[in-house]
Amino acid sequence: MENGRSTNVAGQSKSARQSTDQVTRRVPRSSFEAKQITHSAYERLRDPRTPSAEQRELEAFQRDVSANIPIPPGATQIPDYP
């Protein structure tokens, strides 16, 4: 935890996985915050040396964080909103 906020270094070590577990239980307040939380996972996914099993874990982590982003009021009334 840094400056009172959880940091994420997903998929790099046991302590990193524990940090990931803590972050996925935290609800991001915005899509920007979710981007900040998942950025190190994004960097690992872009590295061609990242093993397939780790890639799957990182992708699941990103999905979990993104699934918790609050939907802004009125967004579901936008035509073609998923």
Short mmCIF file of the C-alpha atoms (twelve columns), coordinates in Angstrom:
data_MODEL
# 
_entry.id   MODEL 
# 
loop_
_atom_site.group_PDB 
_atom_site.id 
_atom_site.type_symbol 
_atom_site.label_atom_id 
_atom_site.label_alt_id 
_atom_site.label_comp_id 
_atom_site.label_asym_id 
_atom_site.label_seq_id 
_atom_site.Cartn_x 
_atom_site.Cartn_y 
_atom_site.Cartn_z 
_atom_site.pdbx_PDB_model_num 
ATOM 1  C CA . MET A 1  0.000   0.000   0.000   1 
ATOM 2  C CA . GLU A 2  1.450   3.337   -1.040  1 
ATOM 3  C CA . ASN A 3  0.039   6.731   -0.032  1 
ATOM 4  C CA . GLY A 4  -2.998  4.923   1.389   1 
ATOM 5  C CA . ARG A 5  -3.780  3.291   -1.967  1 
ATOM 6  C CA . SER A 6  -3.251  -0.280  -3.081  1 
ATOM 7  C CA . THR A 7  -0.691  -0.773  -5.801  1 
ATOM 8  C CA . ASN A 8  -0.684  -3.597  -8.305  1 
ATOM 9  C CA . VAL A 9  2.209   -5.588  -9.666  1 
ATOM 10 C CA . ALA A 10 0.031   -8.482  -10.809 1 
ATOM 11 C CA . GLY A 11 1.543   -11.788 -11.772 1 
ATOM 12 C CA . GLN A 12 5.121   -11.160 -10.691 1 
ATOM 13 C CA . SER A 13 5.437   -12.815 -7.276  1 
ATOM 14 C CA . LYS A 14 3.486   -14.237 -4.359  1 
ATOM 15 C CA . SER A 15 3.344   -10.807 -2.732  1 
ATOM 16 C CA . ALA A 16 2.259   -9.310  -6.052  1 
ATOM 17 C CA . ARG A 17 -0.571  -11.852 -6.319  1 
ATOM 18 C CA . GLN A 18 -1.625  -10.967 -2.781  1 
ATOM 19 C CA . SER A 19 -1.629  -7.312  -3.821  1 
ATOM 20 C CA . THR A 20 -3.760  -8.262  -6.836  1 
ATOM 21 C CA . ASP A 21 -6.230  -10.038 -4.551  1 
ATOM 22 C CA . GLN A 22 -6.509  -6.906  -2.413  1 
ATOM 23 C CA . VAL A 23 -7.074  -4.665  -5.423  1 
ATOM 24 C CA . THR A 24 -9.766  -6.845  -7.003  1 
ATOM 25 C CA . ARG A 25 -11.807 -6.528  -3.803  1 
ATOM 26 C CA . ARG A 26 -11.572 -2.736  -4.086  1 
ATOM 27 C CA . VAL A 27 -14.186 -1.038  -6.272  1 
ATOM 28 C CA . PRO A 28 -12.663 1.496   -8.655  1 
ATOM 29 C CA . ARG A 29 -14.402 4.874   -8.523  1 
ATOM 30 C CA . SER A 30 -13.778 5.574   -12.212 1 
ATOM 31 C CA . SER A 31 -12.476 4.065   -15.412 1 
ATOM 32 C CA . PHE A 32 -9.303  6.128   -14.945 1 
ATOM 33 C CA . GLU A 33 -8.719  4.561   -11.540 1 
ATOM 34 C CA . ALA A 34 -9.297  1.097   -13.046 1 
ATOM 35 C CA . LYS A 35 -6.729  1.927   -15.733 1 
ATOM 36 C CA . GLN A 36 -4.241  2.924   -13.052 1 
ATOM 37 C CA . ILE A 37 -4.888  -0.262  -11.057 1 
ATOM 38 C CA . THR A 38 -4.450  -2.542  -14.084 1 
ATOM 39 C CA . HIS A 39 -1.590  -0.775  -15.848 1 
ATOM 40 C CA . SER A 40 1.178   -3.124  -14.691 1 
ATOM 41 C CA . ALA A 41 -0.944  -6.082  -15.861 1 
ATOM 42 C CA . TYR A 42 -1.273  -4.358  -19.249 1 
ATOM 43 C CA . GLU A 43 2.509   -3.946  -19.439 1 
ATOM 44 C CA . ARG A 44 3.080   -7.639  -18.624 1 
ATOM 45 C CA . LEU A 45 0.508   -8.663  -21.268 1 
ATOM 46 C CA . ARG A 46 2.365   -6.684  -23.929 1 
ATOM 47 C CA . ASP A 47 5.615   -8.490  -23.134 1 
ATOM 48 C CA . PRO A 48 5.946   -11.461 -25.519 1 
ATOM 49 C CA . ARG A 49 7.975   -13.308 -22.860 1 
ATOM 50 C CA . THR A 50 5.008   -13.458 -20.457 1 
ATOM 51 C CA . PRO A 51 3.916   -17.127 -20.157 1 
ATOM 52 C CA . SER A 52 0.422   -18.073 -21.374 1 
ATOM 53 C CA . ALA A 53 -0.768  -19.075 -17.899 1 
ATOM 54 C CA . GLU A 54 0.263   -15.699 -16.502 1 
ATOM 55 C CA . GLN A 55 -1.421  -13.937 -19.446 1 
ATOM 56 C CA . ARG A 56 -4.698  -15.669 -18.585 1 
ATOM 57 C CA . GLU A 57 -4.378  -14.580 -14.940 1 
ATOM 58 C CA . LEU A 58 -3.609  -10.998 -15.941 1 
ATOM 59 C CA . GLU A 59 -6.544  -10.870 -18.363 1 
ATOM 60 C CA . ALA A 60 -8.865  -12.207 -15.651 1 
ATOM 61 C CA . PHE A 61 -7.532  -9.583  -13.246 1 
ATOM 62 C CA . GLN A 62 -8.241  -6.814  -15.774 1 
ATOM 63 C CA . ARG A 63 -11.774 -8.154  -16.362 1 
ATOM 64 C CA . ASP A 64 -12.460 -8.323  -12.605 1 
ATOM 65 C CA . VAL A 65 -11.348 -4.737  -12.025 1 
ATOM 66 C CA . SER A 66 -13.235 -3.452  -15.089 1 
ATOM 67 C CA . ALA A 67 -16.422 -5.250  -14.048 1 
ATOM 68 C CA . ASN A 68 -16.485 -3.148  -10.880 1 
ATOM 69 C CA . ILE A 69 -16.401 0.248   -12.585 1 
ATOM 70 C CA . PRO A 70 -19.649 2.035   -11.736 1 
ATOM 71 C CA . ILE A 71 -21.868 2.764   -14.740 1 
ATOM 72 C CA . PRO A 72 -22.536 6.523   -14.917 1 
ATOM 73 C CA . PRO A 73 -26.153 7.637   -14.504 1 
ATOM 74 C CA . GLY A 74 -27.966 7.684   -17.849 1 
ATOM 75 C CA . ALA A 75 -25.324 5.584   -19.650 1 
ATOM 76 C CA . THR A 76 -27.721 2.691   -20.175 1 
ATOM 77 C CA . GLN A 77 -30.068 5.035   -22.087 1 
ATOM 78 C CA . ILE A 78 -27.413 5.654   -24.749 1 
ATOM 79 C CA . PRO A 79 -28.372 3.842   -27.985 1 
ATOM 80 C CA . ASP A 80 -26.140 0.814   -28.600 1 
ATOM 81 C CA . TYR A 81 -24.801 0.833   -25.019 1 
ATOM 82 C CA . PRO A 82 -23.620 -2.767  -24.384 1 
# 
